[in-house]
């Protein structure tokens, strides 16, 4: 145990995900040894992130604006929505450069032991978005597509308007197979 503020720093760093006590101590001493300008710059960036970054009003992705760059991109199809747990999961899918649809970030996973239920996630917003006719189709029925190839472990599938005539996979989703039964 260290004295006062040094121990407070170690304790706060240890609260970060993936940072154990030894890593927290190592980071704390790195910050103590670093020049003042580097530490001040880090503090400024942390404060700026908390002050300016918000979540997209449409999909829940991290954004500096009311709508993220994906939701505001007119080249993206509104007919396919890929549901993911966290904003960081979008990066994994975007690196492939194959998916041309939109996203919906749930904000986590249901965890009864951790006290996280469906009401704690953005499921209601997803259902509203699906039922709102946000995609430019008049149909309010939606289907989940099965996957021909395994998607990234954080992908929860893509959703698209159902079509009684065309059960084919939605274009642009590399993990889509054929349509299954309507969920609504």
Backbone bond lengths (Angstrom), bond angles and torsions (degrees), N, CA, C in turn:
res aa  C-N    CA-C-N  psi(-1)  N-CA   C-N-CA  omega(-1)  CA-C   N-CA-C  phi
1 X - - - 1.456 - - 1.527 108.74 -
2 X 1.305 113.02 136.57 1.453 119.96 178.19 1.518 108.92 -103.56
3 X 1.301 115.03 170.01 1.464 119.66 -176.32 1.519 112.59 -85.20
4 X 1.303 115.37 143.31 1.452 124.80 167.94 1.505 117.43 43.72
5 X 1.325 114.93 -120.18 1.457 122.46 -170.63 1.524 112.94 -65.05
6 X 1.324 118.06 -30.61 1.465 120.80 178.25 1.526 109.47 -64.87
7 X 1.336 116.99 -43.85 1.462 120.48 177.56 1.532 110.62 -66.93
8 X 1.332 116.62 -36.87 1.469 120.22 176.45 1.531 110.61 -60.43
9 X 1.338 116.50 -42.37 1.461 121.02 178.07 1.529 110.41 -62.39
10 X 1.309 117.03 -46.65 1.468 121.43 179.10 1.533 110.23 -60.67
11 X 1.325 116.47 -43.34 1.468 120.58 179.77 1.524 111.38 -63.05
12 X 1.337 117.76 -43.36 1.464 120.91 179.93 1.526 111.25 -66.70
13 X 1.326 117.67 -42.56 1.462 120.67 177.71 1.527 110.74 -63.58
14 X 1.328 116.76 -35.35 1.459 121.56 178.97 1.516 113.57 -67.06
15 X 1.330 117.81 -15.10 1.471 121.45 177.74 1.521 112.20 -81.28
16 X 1.330 116.84 -13.74 1.463 120.50 179.36 1.531 109.99 -71.32
17 X 1.335 117.31 145.44 1.471 119.55 -179.75 1.522 111.69 -62.82
18 X 1.314 115.67 134.90 1.454 121.27 177.87 1.520 114.61 80.84
19 X 1.318 117.74 1.77 1.462 121.64 -179.69 1.528 108.51 -108.75
20 X 1.309 115.60 110.54 1.456 120.92 176.99 1.521 110.23 -87.76
21 X 1.337 116.76 -178.30 1.474 120.38 -178.26 1.533 114.00 -59.19
22 X 1.327 117.08 -41.65 1.473 119.33 -178.61 1.525 110.98 -69.46
23 X 1.322 116.89 -41.50 1.474 119.85 178.05 1.523 110.06 -64.79
24 X 1.324 117.32 -40.60 1.463 121.02 178.57 1.526 110.38 -60.93
25 X 1.300 116.56 -42.41 1.468 120.83 178.68 1.527 110.13 -65.02
26 X 1.320 116.94 -43.06 1.471 121.39 -179.91 1.531 110.49 -62.27
27 X 1.332 117.30 -43.84 1.470 121.45 179.51 1.530 110.13 -66.29
28 X 1.323 116.50 -42.39 1.469 120.48 179.64 1.531 110.73 -58.59
29 X 1.325 117.44 -45.26 1.455 119.40 -179.14 1.527 111.84 -72.97
30 X 1.321 117.44 -28.18 1.457 119.86 173.13 1.534 109.52 -63.77
31 X 1.343 116.40 -44.22 1.468 120.30 178.62 1.524 111.52 -64.60
32 X 1.314 117.34 -37.62 1.471 120.33 178.50 1.529 111.37 -66.42
33 X 1.333 116.92 -33.70 1.465 120.93 -179.86 1.527 112.94 -83.51
34 X 1.327 117.66 -20.11 1.463 121.56 -176.77 1.525 111.03 -69.99
35 X 1.336 115.41 156.55 1.465 118.86 178.38 1.537 109.53 -70.37
36 X 1.318 115.35 154.45 1.468 121.99 -175.09 1.523 112.96 -56.46
37 X 1.333 117.42 -39.52 1.466 119.61 -176.60 1.533 111.43 -64.46
38 X 1.310 117.53 -37.46 1.470 120.84 178.96 1.525 111.09 -65.77
39 X 1.315 116.56 -43.89 1.463 120.91 -179.08 1.527 110.04 -67.92
40 X 1.324 117.22 -41.20 1.467 120.37 178.26 1.536 110.82 -64.21
41 X 1.323 116.24 -40.41 1.469 120.36 178.49 1.537 110.16 -61.86
42 X 1.324 117.33 -43.36 1.463 121.35 176.95 1.523 110.81 -60.21
43 X 1.320 116.94 -45.71 1.469 121.07 178.98 1.526 111.07 -62.13
44 X 1.325 117.09 -41.38 1.470 121.00 179.21 1.528 111.56 -64.62
45 X 1.323 116.55 -41.87 1.463 120.27 -179.96 1.527 109.99 -65.71
46 X 1.318 117.54 -42.01 1.465 120.67 178.31 1.532 111.19 -60.21
47 X 1.315 116.23 -44.47 1.469 120.40 179.46 1.529 110.56 -66.80
48 X 1.345 116.93 -41.65 1.462 120.53 -179.99 1.525 111.43 -63.76
49 X 1.322 116.91 -40.18 1.464 121.01 177.89 1.521 110.03 -61.27
50 X 1.309 117.25 -46.33 1.471 120.63 -179.27 1.520 111.59 -66.24
51 X 1.329 117.46 -31.67 1.460 120.95 -178.74 1.524 113.66 -81.19
52 X 1.334 118.29 -31.31 1.463 119.76 -170.22 1.521 115.13 -111.54
53 X 1.308 119.02 -29.15 1.461 120.47 -176.22 1.522 109.73 -81.16
54 X 1.327 114.59 135.75 1.463 120.78 177.87 1.523 107.54 -137.95
55 X 1.304 116.06 -172.09 1.449 120.71 -179.83 1.522 109.94 -109.55
56 X 1.329 115.76 140.24 1.462 122.52 -179.96 1.526 109.47 -55.94
57 X 1.318 115.77 133.51 1.464 121.06 -179.55 1.526 112.14 -67.77
58 X 1.330 117.13 -22.28 1.459 120.78 -177.83 1.527 111.20 -89.23
59 X 1.333 116.62 -56.25 1.469 120.14 -170.85 1.524 114.78 -108.37
60 X 1.317 118.81 -18.26 1.462 120.86 -178.89 1.511 113.95 90.77
61 X 1.326 118.39 5.83 1.459 122.15 177.55 1.530 109.83 -72.13
62 X 1.312 116.31 157.06 1.454 121.24 176.60 1.527 108.68 -66.11
63 X 1.330 116.94 135.60 1.460 120.30 -176.27 1.520 110.64 -155.01
64 X 1.312 115.59 155.80 1.457 120.83 173.62 1.529 110.30 -94.47
65 X 1.337 116.22 -10.58 1.464 122.68 -179.08 1.520 109.17 -117.76
66 X 1.346 116.34 178.37 1.457 120.21 177.35 1.528 111.21 -66.25
67 X 1.340 116.78 -34.46 1.455 122.60 175.82 1.516 108.47 -117.99
68 X 1.332 116.58 136.11 1.466 120.10 178.72 1.532 110.19 -70.96
69 X 1.312 116.50 169.07 1.465 121.13 -177.33 1.522 111.81 -65.11
70 X 1.320 118.02 -28.48 1.465 120.65 179.64 1.524 110.34 -72.79
71 X 1.328 117.62 -46.27 1.464 120.78 -179.92 1.526 112.15 -67.58
72 X 1.305 117.51 -28.05 1.464 120.48 -179.34 1.530 112.92 -90.85
73 X 1.322 117.40 -1.24 1.471 121.82 -179.59 1.528 109.80 -82.83
74 X 1.344 118.32 112.68 1.466 120.64 -177.95 1.528 113.65 -68.25
75 X 1.327 117.71 -15.22 1.464 120.70 179.54 1.530 112.23 -77.77
76 X 1.324 116.65 -16.05 1.469 121.13 179.68 1.518 110.26 -79.20
77 X 1.334 115.83 137.15 1.453 119.38 177.60 1.529 109.87 -77.07
78 X 1.311 115.39 139.17 1.460 120.74 177.55 1.526 110.78 -92.09
79 X 1.315 117.05 2.37 1.455 121.03 -176.78 1.513 113.33 -85.38
80 X 1.330 118.20 -11.72 1.457 121.69 -178.66 1.530 108.36 -128.52
81 X 1.329 116.40 129.87 1.460 121.30 176.95 1.522 107.99 -123.78
82 X 1.316 116.82 120.73 1.458 122.38 176.36 1.526 107.52 -93.88
83 X 1.309 116.54 122.57 1.464 121.91 -177.72 1.526 108.81 -94.51
84 X 1.347 116.13 125.03 1.463 122.05 -179.47 1.525 109.82 -127.33
85 X 1.322 116.13 162.00 1.461 120.40 179.93 1.520 112.34 -74.52
86 X 1.334 116.86 -50.16 1.460 122.25 -173.06 1.525 110.68 -130.47
87 X 1.327 115.97 161.14 1.465 121.31 177.55 1.523 111.80 -58.53
88 X 1.308 117.35 -35.04 1.465 120.08 -178.32 1.523 112.03 -64.48
89 X 1.340 117.61 -22.90 1.454 121.15 178.90 1.527 111.51 -69.29
90 X 1.308 117.10 -27.20 1.466 121.19 178.13 1.522 110.08 -63.49
91 X 1.316 116.86 -38.68 1.472 121.48 -179.36 1.523 110.31 -58.78
92 X 1.337 117.65 -43.24 1.464 120.95 -179.38 1.525 111.00 -61.32
93 X 1.315 117.06 -41.16 1.462 120.66 -179.65 1.531 110.56 -73.31
94 X 1.316 117.06 -39.35 1.468 121.02 -179.04 1.529 112.01 -66.50
95 X 1.322 118.32 -29.06 1.465 120.88 179.30 1.522 111.97 -61.80
96 X 1.320 116.66 -28.01 1.451 121.39 -179.72 1.524 110.98 -73.13
97 X 1.321 117.76 -27.64 1.468 124.53 177.98 1.532 113.14 62.73
98 X 1.327 116.52 31.76 1.459 121.08 179.10 1.525 112.17 -111.26
99 X 1.315 117.40 -32.42 1.462 121.32 -174.93 1.524 109.45 -80.94
100 X 1.328 116.09 126.74 1.468 121.12 -176.94 1.523 112.14 -115.59
101 X 1.332 116.82 12.53 1.454 120.38 -179.61 1.511 111.96 -93.52
102 X 1.313 114.89 -157.87 1.461 122.95 179.23 1.520 108.74 -110.55
103 X 1.314 116.75 174.16 1.461 122.63 -178.65 1.525 110.68 -124.66
104 X 1.331 113.64 163.41 1.459 121.02 168.76 1.522 106.80 -140.28
105 X 1.323 116.79 120.97 1.457 122.92 -178.53 1.526 108.70 -95.10
106 X 1.333 115.73 120.62 1.465 120.54 179.82 1.527 112.33 -74.12
107 X 1.307 116.87 -30.36 1.459 120.29 -178.85 1.520 113.28 88.77
108 X 1.317 117.04 23.79 1.455 121.63 178.90 1.513 111.05 136.90
109 X 1.324 114.22 -166.11 1.464 121.15 179.23 1.521 108.83 -130.46
110 X 1.314 116.00 153.99 1.460 120.17 176.89 1.521 107.96 -64.72
111 X 1.316 116.30 129.61 1.456 122.95 -178.09 1.533 108.77 -143.00
112 X 1.342 117.56 87.62 1.468 119.87 -177.08 1.526 113.09 -58.31
113 X 1.311 117.09 -35.59 1.479 120.02 179.85 1.523 110.40 -67.52
114 X 1.319 116.17 -38.32 1.466 121.28 178.70 1.521 113.19 -83.73
115 X 1.317 116.99 -0.98 1.457 120.73 178.65 1.517 114.61 79.75
116 X 1.341 117.54 21.37 1.458 121.25 179.04 1.529 108.09 -104.20
117 X 1.317 115.10 115.70 1.455 120.90 179.35 1.515 111.31 -112.60
118 X 1.331 117.65 179.93 1.470 121.12 -179.01 1.528 113.22 -57.97
119 X 1.324 117.45 -32.53 1.466 120.15 -179.60 1.525 112.71 -70.96
120 X 1.328 117.07 -15.24 1.464 121.23 179.39 1.527 111.89 -87.96
121 X 1.333 116.64 -8.38 1.458 121.56 -178.97 1.524 109.79 -108.12
122 X 1.292 116.85 173.50 1.468 122.58 -177.33 1.531 111.38 -90.49
123 X 1.332 115.94 41.55 1.464 121.18 179.52 1.524 110.18 -73.87
124 X 1.318 117.46 -41.31 1.462 120.95 178.81 1.527 110.44 -59.93
125 X 1.338 117.03 -42.62 1.463 121.00 178.48 1.531 110.56 -64.00
126 X 1.337 116.49 -37.74 1.460 120.09 177.87 1.525 110.42 -63.80
127 X 1.315 116.90 -46.97 1.460 120.14 -179.35 1.539 110.45 -64.32
128 X 1.316 116.79 -38.86 1.470 119.91 176.45 1.519 110.48 -63.73
129 X 1.311 115.81 -41.88 1.457 121.04 179.98 1.529 110.54 -64.35
130 X 1.304 117.76 -42.19 1.459 121.47 179.06 1.521 111.35 -67.10
131 X 1.311 116.60 -39.72 1.451 120.69 -178.64 1.506 114.21 -84.30
132 X 1.321 117.42 -12.04 1.466 120.75 -174.97 1.511 113.26 -79.38
133 X 1.330 116.47 -9.96 1.453 118.44 -176.39 1.510 112.11 76.66
134 X 1.340 117.43 20.54 1.462 120.74 178.69 1.524 111.28 -53.07
135 X 1.350 119.10 -44.64 1.451 117.25 171.19 1.526 109.11 -66.36
136 X 1.305 119.16 146.87 1.460 121.85 -173.21 1.525 112.89 -76.23
137 X 1.302 116.63 54.25 1.460 123.12 176.33 1.515 107.46 -128.01
138 X 1.323 117.36 149.20 1.452 119.86 179.51 1.516 111.63 -83.86
139 X 1.337 116.98 -14.55 1.459 120.74 -177.94 1.515 110.78 -72.42
140 X 1.316 116.98 138.81 1.456 120.00 176.22 1.519 110.78 -106.08
141 X 1.365 116.82 5.04 1.453 120.17 176.17 1.526 107.97 -89.11
142 X 1.318 116.07 139.53 1.458 120.75 -178.25 1.514 108.80 -129.56
143 X 1.319 116.30 150.46 1.452 119.91 176.36 1.508 109.42 -126.93
144 X 1.305 114.99 152.86 1.447 120.25 174.42 1.518 107.61 -96.18
145 X 1.294 116.81 138.47 1.454 119.83 -179.90 1.522 108.83 -92.86
146 X 1.324 116.11 141.64 1.458 119.51 174.43 1.525 107.29 -80.44
147 X 1.301 117.02 172.08 1.457 120.50 -174.19 1.520 110.92 -113.94
148 X 1.312 117.12 129.95 1.446 121.26 177.70 1.523 110.56 -80.19
149 X 1.300 117.41 -38.20 1.457 123.70 177.61 1.513 108.18 -119.81
150 X 1.318 118.76 151.50 1.462 117.96 -179.55 1.522 111.39 -65.58
151 X 1.329 118.26 130.74 1.455 121.98 178.80 1.524 110.29 -81.71
152 X 1.322 117.91 177.61 1.454 119.39 172.05 1.524 108.42 -57.68
153 X 1.332 118.85 150.45 1.458 120.77 -175.03 1.521 113.82 -60.63
154 X 1.321 118.48 -17.58 1.457 120.39 -178.01 1.515 113.09 -97.47
155 X 1.343 118.85 -2.05 1.462 122.04 179.92 1.521 108.90 -79.80
156 X 1.311 117.32 130.02 1.458 121.91 -179.68 1.514 111.87 -102.35
157 X 1.310 117.08 12.15 1.450 120.88 178.27 1.508 111.93 102.98
158 X 1.297 114.56 163.77 1.453 120.99 179.32 1.516 108.58 -108.15
159 X 1.306 116.03 148.69 1.453 121.79 -178.32 1.512 108.41 -122.02
160 X 1.328 116.25 144.78 1.450 120.35 179.00 1.515 108.72 -150.21
161 X 1.333 116.86 161.45 1.460 119.05 176.40 1.513 109.73 -61.54
162 X 1.321 117.66 140.16 1.461 119.81 177.71 1.518 109.65 -77.88
163 X 1.287 115.18 153.59 1.453 120.92 178.63 1.519 106.98 -137.24
164 X 1.316 116.36 124.58 1.463 119.37 -178.24 1.524 111.07 -68.57
165 X 1.325 117.46 -21.82 1.454 120.77 -178.15 1.520 113.12 -91.65
166 X 1.314 117.63 -30.98 1.461 119.03 -171.72 1.520 111.29 -126.57
167 X 1.345 117.72 99.81 1.457 119.57 177.31 1.521 112.45 -85.60
168 X 1.327 118.50 12.72 1.463 121.71 -176.60 1.522 111.06 -69.17
169 X 1.316 115.20 160.84 1.458 122.06 179.38 1.514 110.42 -64.56
170 X 1.334 117.96 148.29 1.457 119.52 176.61 1.514 110.37 -68.55
171 X 1.322 118.66 141.77 1.460 120.53 179.14 1.522 110.05 -69.69
172 X 1.315 116.17 143.92 1.454 119.91 174.72 1.509 114.81 97.64
173 X 1.332 118.83 -12.77 1.466 119.93 179.47 1.509 108.21 -103.92
174 X 1.291 116.08 110.81 1.449 119.43 -174.02 1.520 112.35 -71.31
175 X 1.333 118.22 -14.65 1.459 120.96 -178.66 1.517 112.41 -101.20
176 X 1.312 116.88 2.95 1.456 119.69 -175.36 1.531 110.47 -78.85
177 X 1.297 115.13 144.26 1.466 121.80 174.30 1.505 106.49 -113.49
178 X 1.317 116.62 -116.89 1.466 120.09 177.35 1.518 108.37 -111.72
179 X 1.327 115.29 161.86 1.454 120.81 -177.87 1.514 110.76 -69.11
180 X 1.308 116.03 151.47 1.454 122.43 174.59 1.506 108.77 -115.09
181 X 1.276 117.88 -161.18 1.462 121.39 -174.85 1.517 111.83 -73.01
182 X 1.349 116.94 152.84 1.468 119.93 178.36 1.526 111.59 -62.34
183 X 1.310 115.93 144.95 1.458 120.70 178.99 1.510 111.83 -97.65
184 X 1.318 117.76 -10.63 1.468 122.01 179.33 1.498 109.58 -118.83
